[in-house]
Amino acid sequence: MLKYNFLLEKQEISLLKTTLLSAFIFALTTLTGCDGEDDISSVAKDPISTPTLTGFASLAAATSAEGPISGQFLGGTLFNGEKAPFAQQPVQGFSGAIKNPDGTYTVLADNGYGTLQNSADFLLRLYIIQTNLRTATGGSGSLNVLRHIRLRDPNKRIPFAIVNHFTSDRLLTGADFDPESIQRAPDGTFWIGDEFGPFLLHFSADGILLDAPFALPDPTHEGEILRSPQNPYSEESSALRIMNAVTAHAKAHGAKFTPVFSPDASLLKFSFKDAAGNTITSSSDAHGARGKNTPAGMVVANSDIFDVTQIRAAGYGIVPYTVNKESDMQKLLKAGVTGIISDRADLLYKAVSEFDANGDGKAGDYLLADGRIDPAKFDAQGHRGSRNLRPENTLPAFEAGLDNLMNTLETDNGITKDGVPIIKHDPYIDSVKCRHADGSPYTVTNEVLIKSLTQAQIQSQFICDLNPGRGATQLNELSLSPVAVQFATSKGYISPYVMPTTQDLFDFVNAYVAYYELGAGKSDPKAAVRVANAKTVRFNIETKLNPRSDKDYKGNIYKDRTVGFEQMTDALAHVIIKNHMENRADIQSFDFRSLIRTQELYPQIPTVYLWGDSVRMNNGLGTDGDGGNLQDEDGKNTPWLAGLSWPYRVTALSVPQRVQSSGGFEGMAISPDGQFLYPSLEKPLVDSPARENIISQFNIHKKTTTGNFYRFPLDSTLSATPAVSISDFQLFSATDGVVIEHDLKTGKDAGYKKIIRIHLEKSGDLVSKSPVIDLLNIANPHNLYGPTRSGDIGTGNPFSFPFNTVEIVVIENDRELTLMDDNNYPFSNSRNPALPDNDEVIRVRLPQALVLK
């Protein structure tokens, strides 16, 4: 990629710091035609009858700037001859521009690669560029990138998770915002329009966010705000934002593994076609406490809030829990999950072995030659060993998981009085699953906490072989667990069903290998494959605690029932490291504090983020909610997520998302007096009765909307290629301006791309429109494009600007406009179907003067 030289940071921002006032004065003077090069008298000497190209320049598509690797989530494939990822930050995607007093431009880079899920490594910046237009009298036709301004949030104005959430400078990325429009206020600060919220963002002259993002009201739906599907105050996009934040945190501390996303399966959103061509989708009512199953008194919200396609595209493995029906397993396999946690290890193995991943009619695509599940392709996890086959979290349960060739054993862990990690789901040694070894009564009334007893006391006093209603498949006959029996005897345990420690589990797997490789099981016909699987089996080890401050059904405060997350995390990490299991064990939790600590202190251990909504109604009925971490606590943010914000039950079902995806504040004008911003939606609202875009009015000084709004009717005269969006808006008087209106077709197929003059009528009225420039038919008598490449289109006379992302118009004076494309590097190929688009800048002279005020 081409590179440019940067000055030091102080030099990078000196231009803006020293010209706060002059910038505004310059804007006013240029709008009154006081540029010596382009004054009215000079225009009069060169009369034209049609919009004419008077200047052209371009920046090579592959121009890069200093910065970290970018484009890691693009799949590593070729795009128009360019291969991602890129060694530095591409200088691409100009989506807004302001002219500076010295003739340079401050241009706004967009979010990077087009979506929230693929742009987490694209840093948001303003670039200062210098143009040397090719004109009829000379000029190189080049663009020079001089410096950049980093957009960042060191003062933590943003209340939701961002990629660099845990850093001090909090550099903003394309997974945080999609910036599409920019204006400079009279005080020299920047206002940027975002599409994801959509929001207005207020930055200092040197790129520091000054206020929390401003959401604007929906003027067509009383009491609502403008929201898009990517809005961070909705559950649908919050999980991905949080995963981005914790992943950046992990990598900043040296982690080599990307954290895994592990949700309740009933919260997943998916869609695929079956063999018959039928579309199979998830249900918004799948969860037992959402949709139609919402408990009385709670907000009704969608179940399907975690989009499998979106999360996979962001680079995350998805391992949902707890899936026990083979039909559900098959759906999830087809939906694209990377693993499944199940109580039925036998059914999970069957489902995986019968799955046809590549659609060639042959099953077994996820299996190795010897019948094991390939861990590089799929992660089959036995939940609590395999609790629907044997009593959970016991050695026999883990043996059942190994017998059924699970490539991961999933566990829960608590900490004993003497600091030993011990495997148990509940903070209590619960009477439903365990009994006194001496036969004395043990009921709910005299249950004890794990943290109140030592390892020796627990393993000598309790046997956990009871069937807690898991069905007829759960058996505790010792003849089914020969390795567990032998191992318990060797350890001197009173029963194979004592509560095992985490160390016991590691030792048990070694004993399992020895049993089938050298011991009594070596003649078993499955011995070889069981040995091979056990030698590589992984361990998914959960910190089991609850940070809530309310009380459980026994009257105990949740967070006081176990040791703290620090001690629990450290104890488990030390056992993993002691056994050299860093490459075979991970720490998972609903308590994200545990995982953040793991990443900071033990980055060599992978982390798994669990997500659930086991609703706690605070009704004292005995539901402790240990499995859920999304619900708020007394109206405050959930205590489970390490301070990361979660908008509990705010979904498209409860709060409408009427702004279309990629339909936010694409254009934004500023009034000539600098008092008002006019952010405009790129597309109509989803339920708009007409093809009309909304333009709002925002008071810069008061930092609030005025309540005024205007309706922009999209052109529909060309039925084959109607306009679908507007991409920039600039005012040249208090009520008059120009808008870029276009279709989404590109190159030779482009049909409608125009500069439209508009007049703002009364609030709520349609704007009046008249065409100014047809961007597909611009006179080019001097052939200013310059040297052409084989395959270039629209470079002659007439000249065409055939991009689907013409996103910038700058009013130079009453007779000339400057336009720039967003080249969407490396995707767009509008100028040449075989090559990525350059960033092009054109100057167009108008046959009739705008009346500038």
N, C-alpha and C positions, 0 to 999 in steps of 0.2 A: 504494500500500500504506500501511496505517496505520503510524505510527512512534512510538517512545518515546524519551525523553531519557535519555542515559547520564551517569553520573558519571565522574570521572576514574578511571583504572585502579586507583589506590590505594584509592579509595573503593569500587570495584567488589568488591574482595576483602576489605575491612575486616571485614565481617560474619563471614566464616568464620575469618579470622585471629584475631579476638578472642574466638571462642567455641568453640575446639577441645574443651575439656573440657565446657563447658555443653551442647554439642550432644548428647553421649552421655547426660548426666544427664537432659536433656529427653526423649530417646527412651525412657529407662526410666520416667520419671514418667508420660508420656502412655500408655504401655502398662499402667500400673496405675490408669488412670482418674482421674488427679489434675488434670484440666482442669476449672476451675470452671464453664465453660459447659456441659460435658457430663457432669457427675458422675452417679453412680448415683441419687442422690436425685431429681435433676431428671427422669431417665428414668422413675422410678417414678410421677411425676405425669402422665405421658403414655404410658400403656401402649398398645402396638400388637400386632397379631396376625400381621402380614406385613411383610417388608422395605419400608420407606417412604422416599420421597424427602424429605429435610429441608433440602436446600440445592442450589442450582444457580448456575453462573456459566459464562461463555464468553468466549473471546478471538477476535476477528474473524480469519477465515482469512488475510486478506492483511496481517496485521501484519508489519512489517519492522523490522530492526535495522541499525545502522550496519555498514558493511562493503562489500567489493567486489561487483561484479555476480555474480549467481548464476543457475543454471538454463540456462547456455549450451548444454548438451548435451541439451536436451529437444526440440529440433527447431523451436523458435519457433512452435509451434502453440498453439491454445486448449485449455485443460483446464478444464471446468466454468466457462467464461467468463473464466478467468485466462490471460494470455498470457506465456509465458516468452521471453527471460530476464527476471529481475527486477533492478531497479536497485540493490537492497541485499540483505542476507541475510534471508530469510524466518525469522520466529520460528515454527517449526512442528515437528510431529512429536515431541511429548513421549513418550518411551519409558521413562522412569523418573523417580521423584521421591522426595525426602526432605523431611520437615517440619523446619523450623528453629525455634530457641527462641523467636523473636519471632512465630511463627505464619505466616511466609512459607514458601514451598517452594523448594527447589533442584530444578529439573527438568532432565532430560537430553534434549537434542535428538538425534534419531536421525541416520542418515547423510545425510539430505537427500532424495534422490529415488528411493531404493529399491535402486539397484544400484551396484556399484563403477564401472561405466563412465560413469554419468551424473552423478556427484556430486563431481567433482574441484574444483568451485568452491563447494562448500558447507562452511563452516567449522564444526568441531565445537566446541560450547560448552555450558556450563551456564548456565541462566537463573534468576535469582531472581525469583519471581512472588508477587504478593500477591493473595489472593482476597477478594472482597466478595460472599459468597454471598447469593443471594436466598432468604430463609426465610419462614416463615409470619408472622414479625413485622417483616419489612422486609429491606433490603439491595438493592443495585443490580444484583446478578448479573453484575458485571464482574470482569475479571482485569487487573491492572496488571503490566507487565514493568518491573522496577526496574533491573536491571543484568545483566551477564553475566561469566562467567569463561571465558577462552580456554583450550582444551586444546592443549598444545604439547609439543614435545620438544627443547628447546634443548641438552640434555646428550647428545643422540644415543644414547639408550637403544635405539631401534628399529634393528635390524641390517639390515632390508630397505629398499627404496626407498619413499619417501613423496612425495607431490606437492611439498611444499615442502622437499625433501631438501637443496637447496643454500643455503637461507637460514639466518640465524642463529637466529631464533626457532622455525623449523620448526613453524608452525601446522598442526594436524592437520585433515584434511578427510574427507568422506564416501567418498572413494576409498581412504582408508587403513584406516579401521575403520568398522564398523557398530555403534555403541554402543546397547545395548538395555536395560541394567539398571544400577542404581547403588546403592551403600550407603556410609555413612560409618563408618569405623572409630573406635574409642575415641580414637585420637590425632588425629582430625580429618581424616585423609587420605581420599581417595575411592577406592573400588574399583568399576570399571566392567566389565560383561560385554559382550563383543563377539561378533558373529555370523560375521564373515569368517574368523577363524582356525579355530575360535573361540578367543578369548583372554580372560584376566583382565588388566585394565590398572590400574595403581596410580598415582594422581596425588596431588600435594600439594594442600593446601587452596586454593592459587591456580592450580591447573591444570597444573602441570609434571609430566611423566611421570617417575616415580621409579625404575622398574625396566624391564628388557626385558619384553615381553609374555609372560605365563605361559600355556603350553599345558598342557592337562590330559590325563592318560592315559585311554584308552578302557577302562573297567572290564570290558567284555564281550569284549575282544580283547586278550589278553595281549601286552605288548610294543609296542602301538600307541598313538598319541596320537589325540585327537579332531581330525579334519581335515575341513574343508569344501572344496568346489570352488574357493572364493575364497582358500584358504590361501596366504599369501605365500611359504611355503617350498616351493611346488610350481611347476614350470615353467609350468603352464597359466595362472597369473595373474600371473607375474612380469614378463612382457614389457609388459603394459599398465601395471603400476605403474612400471616404468622409463621408459616413454614419457611417463607423466604427469609424472615428475620432470624429465626433460630438456625437456619442453615448458614447464613452469613456469619453468625456468631460462632458456630462450630468451626468453620473453615478459618476464621480469624485466629482461633486458638490451636490450629494445627491439625484438625480432624481430617482424615483421609476419606471418610465415609459420609455420604449424604444422608441426613436423617430420613427415617421412613415414616410415612403417613399411615396411621392405623386407626380407622374409624369403625364405629358401629355400622355394620353392613346395611342396616335399614335407613341410614342417612345418605347413602350414595345415590347419585344421579347418573344414569347411563341410558344409552340407546344403541341398538344394533339390529341388524336384519338376520332372521333365522334362515335355515336352509330353504324354506319355502318362499322367502322374500318378504315375510311379515316383519313389521317393525316391533321390536320388543323394547319397552321402556320401563324405567323404574316408576314407582308410585309415590306420590306426595303424601299418601296415607300409610306408608309401610311401617313407620315407627309406631311403637306401642303407646306413645304419649304425644303424638303430633298429628296434624291433619285431622281426620275425623275422629281420631282417638284422643284428642286433646282433653285433659282433665278440666272439669268445670272450674271457672275462675282464672284460667290461664289463656294467654293469647294463642289463637290458632295459628300455626305456622307449618310450612312445608316440611316434609321429611327429607326430600331429596335436595340437600343443600351442598353436597360435596360432589362436584362434577368430575367423574373419572377421567374424561378426555382432557379437561383443563389441567388437572393435577399431574397427570402423566406427562403432558406437554411441557410442564415446568421442571421435569426431571426427577420427579419423586416416585418411589415405589409405593404401591397401595396394597396394604395387607389388612383387609377387614375382618372383624370378629362379629359374633360367633355364629358360624354358618353350619347347620346340621342337616339340611335337606339336600339330597344330591341334585335335585332340579335347580335349587338356588345356587349351588356351587357351579353348575353348568352355565347359568346366566352370567354369573360374575366372571367366570373364565372367558366367556365370549365378550363381555364388556371391557376386558383388558386389565383386570387387576393383576398384580404381580405376586400375590400370595393369598392364602386364606387361613384363618384360625378356626379350628373346628373341635367340638367335643367328640366327634365320630371320626377318628383317624382312619378307620376302615373305609368309610364312605368317601372321605376326602381322597384317599389314595385311588379308589376306584374311579372317581370323577376325573382326576388328573390323568390317569392312565388311558381313559377313554376319550380324552379331549383331542379334537383335530384342530390344531392351532392355525395351520396354513391352508385349510380348506381343500386339501387334495383328496379327501375321502378316506384317509388313513389316520387312525388314532395313534396316540403315543408320542406326539411331538415334543412333550416335555419330559420324556423319560430317557435315561441313559441306556446303553446297550444291555446292562445287566438287570434292568428293571427298576433301578432307583430313580427317584425324581431328581432331575437336574437342577441343582440349587441356583445355577446361573440363569435359569429360565423361569423358575417358579419356587416359591417358598411355602411349602405345606407344613403347617404348624399344628401340633397336637395340643389343644387347649387344656391347661392344667394336667398335662400328660395325655390323657384322653378320657375325660371325666364321664362320658356316657358309656364307657366300657369298664372302667374301674373307679373306685372312689377317688375323688380329685386330689391332685397334688401329693400323691403317695408314690412310693417306689413301684408298686404294681401298675399304677396309671402311666408312669413314665415307661415302664416296660412295654405296655400296650402300644404306646406311641412309637417306640422303637420297632416292635414287631411289625407294625404297619408301615414302616419305612418313612415316617415323618422326617423331614430334613431339619426341623426345628422343634424343640420342646419348649413350650410356653409355661412360665411359672409365675407365682405370686410370692412375695417375701415380706416377712416382718422381722423384727429384731428382739431377741430375748433380753432378759434382765442383765445377763452377763455379756451382752453385745454381740451375740452370734446370729447371723442371718439364718432364718429358718423358713421353710416353705409353707405358707398358709395364706389363703385369700382374705380371711377376716381378721380384724384386730383381736377378736375374742377367739378362744378355743371353743367354738360353738357346739352346743349340745345336739344340733341336728346332724352333724357329721362325725362327732367324736364322743367317746365314752370313757369313763374311768376304767383303768386297767384292772382295778381290784373289785369291780362290780358294784361299788357304792353308787348311789343315785347321783346323776349329773344332769341337771335341767337348766333351762334358761335363767332360772332365778339365781343359780350359783356359778354361772359362767365366769371365767377369769380371762383377763387380758394377757396376751403373749408377753408383753413387756414386763409383766409382774412376776414371771417365773424364769428360771434359768433353763438352759438347754437340757441339762440332766434331769431337772424336775419334769419338764414337758415330756421328754422321751421315756421316762420311767412311769409316768402317771396316766398317760392318755394313749388310746388306740383309736385311730380315725378311719374305721372300716364300715361306717354306716352308709346306707343308701339314701341320699337326700331327695328322692323323687325324680331320679334321672331316667327312669324307665327300665324295662325288662332287660335291656342290653347291658346294663351296668351290673357286673358280677364281682364278688370279692373272694371267690374260691381260690385258695392258695395254690392249687394244682395248676392254675392258669398263669402263675407268675413264678416260675422256678428260679429265675435269676434273683428276683427280689427276696425269695426265701433264703437262698444261699447267702446273699449279701447281708441280710439282717442277722443271720446266724454268725457270720464272720465278725460282725461288729458288736455282737452281744446284745442286740436289741430285743426287746420283749415280743416284738411282732414286726413283720414286714410293713405293717400299717402304722408305725409310729410316724410322727411328723419329721420328715427328713430335713436336714440342714442343706444349705446351698452347696456346701462342701460334699455332703453325702451324694448329691446328685452327680457332681463331677466324678466322684469315686465310683458311683454305681454304673455310669456309662463305661468306665474302664473295665469294671467287673463283667459287664454285659459282653464287651469285646472278647475278654478272656474266656468266658463261658462258651461262646460259639466258635472261637478260634482254636482253643486248646483244651477246653473242658468238656463237660457232659453233653453240650449241645453241638459239638463239632460234626456229628453225623447227621444232623438235621439237614434236610434238603435245601433249606433256606439259609443255612449257616453263612455261606460266603457273602451273600448280598446283605445280610444283617450286619455282619462284621464291617463290611465296606461302608455301610451307611452310618453305623455307630461311630466309626473312626472320624467322621467328618460332621456329625450332627451338631447343630448350633443350639444355643440356649438363649431364649428370650426372657430376661429376668426383670420382673416388675417390682418397683418400689410401691408397696401397698400402704398408703396413708391417705388421710382426708384432712385438708387444711381448713375446713369450715369451722366457724365459731359458734354455731348453734348446737343443740343437743340431740343425741340419738334417742332411741326408744327406751334406753335404760337411764336416761338423764345425764349421761356423760357427754362432755364437749368433744366433738369429733376430733379436733386437732390434738387433744390431750390423750387420746387412746393409744397412740404409738409414740415411738421416739420421733424426734424431729427429722426433717428431710435431709439435713446435713449428715447426721449420724447414719441414717439408713443408706444414703447414697455412698458414703465413704466405706461403710462396712461391705457393701456388695462389690464395689469397685476393687477393694483390697483382696477379696476372695477370687475375683476374676483374674487379677494380675498375679496373685500368688500361684495360680494354676496355669499361668501362661495361656489364658483363654481369650485374650483380647481380640483375636481374629475369629473366634467362634462364639463369642457371647456379646450380647448387647444389653443395655439397660433401657427399659421402657417404663412409661408412667403416664397416668392422667395428670399427675402433679408436675407441671413443667419446671418448677424450681429444681426438682431432682435432676432433670435433664440438662438444664442450663449449668448446674454445678458439675455434672459429668463432663460437659464440653469444656468447661474452664479448667478443671483439675485433672481430668483423665481423658484427654482428647483421643487417645488411642482406642477407646471403647465406643462403638457405635451407639446411637440413640434412636429410640422409636417413640413417636408422639401419638398417644392414644386420645381418642375423641369420643365423647358420648353424652347423652342427655337422659340420664336416669333421674327423672324428676323427683325432687324433694319438696314436698308441699308444707313442711314444718307442721304436720298435723299430729305428730306423736303416735303414729300407727305402726311404727316398727320398720319403716323403709329408710335405710340409712344413706342411700344415694351414692355409695362408694364408686359405682361404675360410671358416673357422669361428672363432667367438669365444665359444662357450658353455662349452667344456670347461675344467675346472679345471686347475691346474698344480701337480702334486705334492700334491694334496689341498687346496690353497688355492684361494680364489676366482679365477675367470678374470681374467687381467691386461688383458683387452681392454675392459672396460666402465667404465673410469674410476672404479673402486672401488665401483660399484653391484653389489650381491650377486646372484648367479645360482645357484639350486639345481640344479646340473647333473644331469640325468637323474632327478630326483625328480618323477615323474608319477603319475597315478592308477594306472598299471600297476605301478609299483614300490612305491608307498606308497598304500594305500587311502584314499579320501576318503569316509568312511562318514557323516559329518554332512551332512544335506541342505542344499541351498542355502536360505538364510533359515531355518536350523534350529539356530542356535547358542545362545548364552547369553542367551536372551530374558528370563528371570526370574532373580532372585538374591536369596535371603534372607540375613539375618545373624542369628546366634544372639543372644538377649537379653543374654548376657554379653559380646558383642562378640568372641568368640574364633574363630568359624567363619563362613565364607561357604558358601552352598549354591547354586552356579550350576546352573541347570536348562536342558537343551536344549529348544528350542521344539517340535521334532518328533522322532519316533523315528528311530533310525539306519536307513540305507537297507536293511540286511539284517536288521533286527529281526524275530524270528519272531512277535512280537506287537506290537500298537499301544501300545508302552510308551516313555515318555520317561525319560531318565537324569537324575538329580539327584546331583551330586557334592558332596563335603565338602572344604573347603579351610581349612587352618590359617593364619589371618592373621599371627600372630606368626612362625611358621616359614616362611611363604611357600611352602608346599608342600601337596599333597593328603595327606589322611590315609589314603586307600585305601578309605574308606567311600563307599558310593553307595546310591541308592534308586531304585526303579522306579515310575513314575507311569503307570498304565493309562488311556489315553484312553477317554472314554465312547463307546460304540457302540450305545446303546439306540435311538437315532433313526436308522434306516437311511437316511432321506432326507437328513438333515443331521447326520452324525456329527461329533463334535469332531475337529479335526485338529491342534490345537496348544495349548500353554499359553504365556501371555504375561507373567505376573508371578507372583511367589511371595514371601510375607512370613511370617515366623514370629512368633507371639505367646507361645510358650514354647519350651523346648529341643527339643520334639518335635512341636509342633502349629503349624499355620499355615494360610494361605488362598492359594489359587491361582486365577488367571483361566484358565478352560478354554473354548475356543470353536471354532466352525466359521469358515469364511472367507467366508460369505455376508453380504450387507449389506442395510441398509434393510428393506423389507417382506419380502424373501426370507430374512432372517436366521432361523435355526432353533435354534441352540444357543449360548448365551453365558451362562456361569454363574460365580459365585464358589463354589469348592469348599473345604471344610475338609478338611485332610489330617492324618494322624498318621504320623510316621516310625517305621517298625518297625525290625527289625534290618537291618544293612547287607546289601544284596543282595535284600531282600524288597520286595514290592509295598507301597506306602503304602495305608493305609485312607482311604476317601473318603466324604464326605457333603455334600449340597448346602446352601448357605447363602443365596445370592441368585440368582434367575433375572433376569438383566439385561434380558430382554425383557418382564418383567412386574413392574414395581415400582409399589407404591401411590403415588399422587401426589394426595392429597386437597386440597392447597393450590395445585395448578396452578403449580408453581414455575418451569416453563420460561420463562414470560413471553410477550411478544408473539411470535406465530408468523408465518411467511412462507408465502405460497402454495406448497403442495407439501411442507411439513414433515410428517414422520411421527413417530409415537411420542411426541408431546409432551404428550398429555393424561393421563387417568387410566384405565387404568394407563399409566405412563411406560415408554418403551423406550430402551435404550442400544444401538442396532443396528449399531454399528461393527464392521468386520472386524478392527480394530486397537484393541481395548480393552486398553491395555498397562500401566496403572498402577493398583495398589491400595495405599492407605496406611491402616494401622491407626491410627485416631485414639484410640480407647479401646475398652473392652470391648463397646460397643454401636454404634459408628459406624465406617464405612469411607468413605474418599474414593476415588473412581475418576476417571480421566482417559483420554481417547482420544488416540491418535496420529492426527492428522487427515490425514497423508500428503499435505500440500499440494503441488501443487494437484489431486491425483488423486481423492481419495475424495469421494463424494457420498452417504454413507449416510443422513444426516438429511433431505436434500432432493436428489432426482435431478437437479435443474437447477442446483445451487449447490455450491461447494466446502465441505467440512466445516469448521466452526470447531473450535478446541480447547475441549472442554467439560469441566467439572469438576462432579461430582455428589457429594453427601453422602447416604449411605443409613444409616438406623437399623435395627438388627436387633431382632427380637422377643425373642430370647434372647441373653444375654450370653456372649461368649467368656470362657474362663477364662484370664486373662492371668497369666503368671508371669515 
